[in-house]
Amino acid sequence: MQYISFYLKSKKPNKQGQVPLIAQLRQDNQLYRRRIGNAKKMDFLKRSRRLKEDVVKETDVINNKLLNSLMDAFEKEINRIYSDAAMNGGSPAPEQLEKAFKEPIRVNDQEKEESNFFSVFEDYIKAGENIKAQNTIKNITTIKNFLQEFEQETGHTISFQAIDNRLYDAILNYAYGNKGAGTNYVSKIFAVLKTFLNWAGERDYYTGLKHLKFKAPEKEIDVIFLTQEELFKLYNHEFINEKLEKTRDVYCFACFTGLRYSDLKSLRTEHVIGNRIEKTITKTRQKEIIPLNKFALEILAKYKHRPVNPLPAPSNQKLNDYIKEACREAEINTPTTIRKHYGNSTKEETQPKHEFITMHTARKTFITNSLMMGMNLKTLKEISGHKKDSSFNKYIRIVEDFKTEEMDKTWNKLKNKK
């Protein structure tokens, strides 16, 4: 006997051309309804009350397969309830049906759930390729790969229906315990996961809310930068090795402009107009005007023979390796301590400063030294492209601490001569 029916609601389709798919059951003049998801009217087969899976669009195939599995599972559960009630010579109690129509639908075919979650995740990545920076897409893909490794190594299944606090705890323990991940990386895992689930929810792949409570706060990291003295010590150093000389020039250019590596790599001759750079920033996709100071112009003049790329910029990894070597030769070796956070523990590491220098520290060097020299905050934020005060304020705190330290080294050491 057919106890439950499925139909598509008659209403205006959403942006994806879909309308709600409804499960309905009537017993003793009591009507029970629940929404299964959204689907396109043209995909609904009236005779079988299921959705076509041989459709053109891949996302529709994924969606229709998921909804069919949910309908199958829900119909099976309702039939089981009626079968159990019949064995006792009656019908299901109203509260039993109410509970069935409210609880999440459990699909026994876990393989379908798994493939759906990661297939939709792949769609999320593809959807962002034209609107997100390449590095952002790369980072999101890394998190997706991490979640797949979590599944393979722990045996936990990640599906839209398995998003709950138990999964949160399992991922947290795996990241800290198995992988030894840092606190900020774990924070990034959950930030990406929550953003993806919000995206999936907006497209009706996912209807849960428990992910909104997933928390993994970031710890403020130590900012490594070159002081003015160190910067110009590096800038004026005579290198015999041409590789290190070019690396120093690229790094110092970033220190004088605040440009990220991605923008140095994509910098073209036509972007340099007089004493400024005009280009679309890779991360924000917004056009910015970056004024060039005399030191940045000196570096560009040194490579004026280059017709396309005004600076020699190899891979980021190579530059990170070479700049350590260059700073070591220039004796940028002040003992420097950084803290690394792992869940509830913190480890300190002290090494000569050159060991911590990477291309990213060039941007930090520009911002920190600009603040120390008194550059207007609004102007500096426009040049650096900072949109959030929270990420910019850490530099202000560093400068205030540095000023206090310098005061202690100078004025506070003086004795009152009466």
N, C-alpha and C positions, 0 to 999 in steps of 0.2 A: 504493500500500500504506500502511496505517495503522501507523506505527511507535510512536507515542506516544499515551497515553490520559490523560484527566483525570477526577478523581473528587473527591467531598467526603468527608473523613474522618469516620468515625463516632465522635463524641465529644461531650461536653457543650458546647453553644454558649456563646460568650462573652457579655458584657453587651449587645452589639449583636445578639445572636441569630445569630451567624455561627460557622462551623466552618472549619477549614483546607481550602483548595483545593489538591490535589496533582497534579503531573505525574509520570507513571510510564512507564518503558520497560524491557523485558526483552530481553537479548541474551546468548546462550550461558550461560544459567542465572545470569546476573548481573543483579541488579535495580538500576535507577537511579531515584531519587526526588528531587523538590524541591518545596518549598512555593511556590505562586504568590501566595497571599494568603488572605483570608478572605471567605466569602460565605454567604448564607442558603440552607439546603437547599431551601426552597420556590422559589428562583429558578433552580435548576439544571435544565436541559433534558437529559434522559437520552439522547435520540436524537442531538442535535447536539453534546452534551458542551460546551455553552456556557451562559451565564447570560442570563436574560431582562433586557432593557433597558427594557421598557415596564412599569415598576413605579411604585408611588405615591410613595415617599419619594425626594426629590431626591438625598440622599447615597447611596442604594442605586443609583440610576441612574448616578451618577458612578463608584461603585465597580465596578459590573458592567461598564460600558463599558471601564474601565481593564483589568480582569481579562481580558475578552474579547480586547482588543488584545494583552495579554501572552501569552495562550494562542496566538493566531494567529501572533505573532512567533516564539514558541518552537517551535511546530510547524513553521513554515517553516524555521527554522534547523536543526532535527533532520533534516527531509527533505533539506535541502541537503547535510548531512554524509553521509547515506546515498547520495544521488545521486553525490556526488564519489567515495565509496568504490566504488560499483558500476562507475563508469567505469574504475577501476583493477582491476576484477575481484575485489573482495572486500567485506568489511564494515568499518565504522569500528573503529579501535583502541579498547580499553577506556579508555585515558587520554584519548582525544579526547572520548569521551562523558562521562567524569568531569568534564572541564574545562567542557563545555557545560552540565552540570547545576550547576556552581558559579558560573559567570560571570553578571553582571547580564544580564537580557534586554533587548536593544536593540529598541525599537519604532521602525519607520521613519516611522510617522505622527506626526510631531512635533506637529501641531496638536492631536491628542488628548492628548498629554502636557502641552502648555502649558495647555490649557483645564482639564485635571484639576488641575494644581498650583494655579492661581489660583482655581479653583472650590472646591477644598478649603480654600484660604486664606480664602475668603469664608465658608465654613461655620465655620471657626475663629473668625472675627470675630463671626458671628451667635451662636455658642455662648457667647461671653463677654459678650454684651450685658446679660444679666441678673445677672451675677456680678462684672463689672469696672466700674470707674468710667468715666464718659462720656469723660473726658480720656484715659484709658488706651486705650479703643477708638479714639478719634480718632488717637492716636499710632500704634497698630498699623496702622490704615488708611493713614496717611501712609507708613509703611514699605512696605506692599504696593504703593502707587502708585509709590514710588521704584523698586521691583524691576521693575514693569511698564515704566517709563520706561527702565530699564537695558536691558531686552530690545529695546525699539523702537529705541533709539539706538545700540546696539552690535552687534545681530544675534545676540548670545548667547541660547541657549534655556535657560530655567529649567524644569526638570522634576524630578520626584523621582529619576529615574535620572541626572540631570546634576549632582547634588550631590557635588562633589569639590573638591580643592584648586585646580584650574584655574578653576573658577567663583568660588571664594573670592578668588583673585588678581584676576580680572576685575572683580568687584564693588568690591574695594578700590581698584584703579586708577581705575575710573570715578568712585567717590565723591570721591577726593582730586584726581584729574587733571581730570575733566570738570566736576564739580559744585563743586569747592573746598570740600567739606564739612569741618567741624571734626572733631577726633578723637573727641569724645564723641558726636557724631551718628553717626559710623561705628560706634562701639561699640554704640549703640542698634540700628542696623540688624541687626548680627549677633546681638545678644541676642534681638531679636524673631524673627529667622529661626530661631535654634536652638530657641527655645521652641515655635514653630509646628511645626517638624519633630519635636520630641519628642511633641507632641500628635498629629500625624499618625501617628507610629510606634505610639503606644498604640492607635490605631484601625485599624492595619494598612493605611494608605494608603502608608506608607513603611517600608522595612526597612533603610536604610543607617545607618552609624555615623560616616562621615567628618565630618559636621557638628559632631561633639562636639569636634573639634580646631580649629574656627574660633575665632580669637582676635583681639580688638581692644580692648585694655585702655583704660579711661577715664583721663583726666587730671583731677586735682583742680582744680576751677575756683575762681577768686578769689571770695570771699564779700563782697558789697557790703552794707553796713548803715549805719544812722544811729547815731552815738554818742548818748549821753544828751543832750548839749548840743545836737546838731543836731535830735534828735527834739522836744525841748521848744521849740526855736526855731521849728520848723515848727508845732507844736501851738498856740503862743501868737501866731502871726502873724495880723495883722488883714487879711483879704482883702476887697477891694471887690467882686471878681468872685464871684458866688454859686456858679458852677460850680466854681471852684477851691476855694472854702470847703468845699463838700460833698465834693469829692475828697479834700481834706486830712483831713476827719473820717473818711471811710471808711478811708483809708490808716492814719491814726493808731490807729483802732480795731483794725486788724489788727496794728499794732505793739504794742498793749497786751494782745492776746489770743493772738497766734500763729496766727490762723485764716487758711486759704488763701482765695483769691478765690472758689473754687467753694462754700465754706461760707458766705462772706459773702453771696453771691448767693442761696443757698438758705435763708438765715436768716429765720425767721418769728417773729412776736411771741410765739407760744406756746413757743418754744424758750428764751426769757428768763424764768427763774424766780428772782425775787429778785435776788441778787448773783452769779448763775451762769448759764451756758448749758448746756442739756442737749439734744444733738442727735446724730443719726447723721452721722458724718463721711463726706463724699462719696467720698474716695479709699479709705479703709480699710473702709467699710461697717460700722464699729463705733460704738456709742453712746459718747460721751465727755462728761465733765463739765468745763467750762472755767470756773474762777472769774473773776469780773470785778473788776478793781481800780478804784479811785475815778476814774481818768481815763477808763476805758472806760464806766463808769456815767454820767459827765458827758456823754459824747458821745451815749449812748442817751437821756438826759433831754432833750437838745436836739431830738430827733426823736420825742418821745413821742406826738405827734399822728398819727403814721403808724399805721394800723390793722392792716396785714398785714405789710409788710416794715419792720423797725425802722430800717433804714438805706437811704439812696438809693444803689443800686449799678448803674450802667450797665454796658456791656460791658467786658470785661477790657482790650480794645485801647484803648478811650476812656480808661479810668482810667490806663493806662500812659502815654498821651500827656499827659493833664491833670496827672498827679502830677509829671512832669518840669517842666512849666510852673509848678506851685505851688512846687516846691523851688527853681526858679530865682528866683522872686519873693522867696522867703524867704532867699535868698542861701546856699543849701547848695551851696557852690562850691569846696570843698577840692579841689585837684588830685589826681586819683585815677587809678591805673594798673591796668589789667586785662590779663591774658595770654590769648591765644587760641591753641589748639594745632591744628595741621594736619599730621597724620602725624608726620614727623620734624622739623618746623619750628614755631617759636613766634613769634608777633607780639605786640608790646606796643602798647597804646593808652592815651594819657593825655588825660583831659578833666576839666572840672569835675564834681564828684560828681553833681550833679542830672541829668546826661545818662545816668547808669547806673541811676537809680532807677526801679524798676518795682514793681508790686503784690507780686511775689514777695520783694522785699527787705524788705517789712514783716515777714514771718514770720522772716526772718533777723535783723532788728533786735530782735524780741521775744526770740528764743533767746539771742542774743549778750549783750544787756544784762541779761537775767535771770541768766545765768552770772556776769557781772561784779558783779552785786549780791549774789551768793552764794546764789542759790536752790538748794535741794536738787536734785541731779541726777535722782534717781528721780521726784520730783514734777514737775520740768520735762519729763522724757521722757513722763510720763503726760499732761500738758497738751498737749504738742506732738504726741503720737501717734507718736513715733519708736519703731520696733521694732528697728532695726538699730543696733548700736554704731558701725559703720563710718561711717554717714552723720551720726551725732551727734558723733563724736569730732573732726570738723573744727572744730566750734565751740569745743570745749575748747582746741584748739591755737591758735585765733585769740585767745582770751581770755588764754592764757599769754603769747603774743607781745605782746599789748597791755599786759599788766601789766609785762613787761620794759621795754617802750618808755617807759611812764609812770615806772618806777623810774629810768631813765636821765635823764628830764626833771626829776626832783625830787631824790631823795636822792643819786643819784650825781653831781649837780652841786655838792653842798655841799662846802665845804672844812673840814677839821678845824681848829677854832679852839682853839688851845692857850693 
